[in-house]
Amino acid sequence: MAIIRRLEAMQESTDSEVQVRRFEKEGHERCLVSYDSKAGTYEMEDVGDHSVYQFDDIDLIAIEIYELLQD
């Protein structure tokens, strides 16, 4: 549930066009997520292998983040 809240906060923020959040497990960064408010899309970078994925659905990116944090 905390993952969804953080992603929703990115959507609701009016500070800038692109919001960025880091997701960590036990102090180790697992992924970097950015939200582009103009495009309405999320981009997730897996810091382990530097793969980049784009999502337009909050539920799908939340699942990916959850799975990364479980490894």
C-alpha positions in Angstrom: 0.0 0.0 0.0 2.9 2.4 0.7 4.2 1.9 -2.8 0.8 3.1 -4.3 0.7 6.1 -1.9 4.2 7.2 -3.1 3.2 6.8 -6.7 -0.1 8.7 -6.2 1.9 11.5 -4.5 4.0 11.8 -7.6 0.8 12.3 -9.7 -0.6 14.8 -7.3 2.5 17.0 -6.9 2.5 20.3 -8.6 6.2 21.1 -7.9 7.6 20.3 -11.4 6.7 18.4 -14.5 8.8 15.3 -13.6 8.7 13.8 -10.1 11.4 11.3 -9.1 11.4 8.8 -6.3 14.0 6.2 -5.2 12.8 2.8 -3.8 15.2 1.0 -1.5 15.4 -2.3 0.4 17.6 -2.4 3.5 19.4 0.7 2.5 20.2 -0.5 -1.0 18.6 1.4 -3.9 16.6 -1.0 -6.1 14.9 1.3 -8.6 14.5 4.9 -9.6 11.0 5.9 -10.7 10.1 9.1 -12.5 6.6 10.4 -13.3 6.1 12.8 -16.3 2.9 14.7 -15.6 2.6 16.0 -19.1 2.7 12.5 -20.6 1.0 10.8 -17.6 3.5 8.0 -17.7 6.0 6.5 -15.2 9.5 5.3 -16.0 11.3 2.8 -13.8 15.0 2.1 -14.0 16.2 -1.1 -12.3 19.5 0.0 -10.8 20.7 -3.6 -10.8 20.9 -4.0 -14.5 20.0 -0.5 -15.7 16.9 -1.7 -17.6 14.3 1.0 -18.1 10.6 0.3 -18.4 7.7 2.7 -19.1 4.2 2.3 -17.6 0.9 4.2 -18.0 -0.9 2.2 -15.3 -0.1 2.8 -11.6 -1.1 -0.7 -10.7 1.4 -2.3 -13.1 4.3 -0.2 -12.0 3.4 -0.9 -8.3 3.6 -4.6 -9.0 7.0 -4.3 -10.7 8.4 -2.2 -7.8 7.0 -4.7 -5.3 8.6 -7.6 -7.1 12.0 -5.8 -7.2 11.8 -5.1 -3.5 11.1 -8.8 -2.7 14.2 -10.1 -4.4 
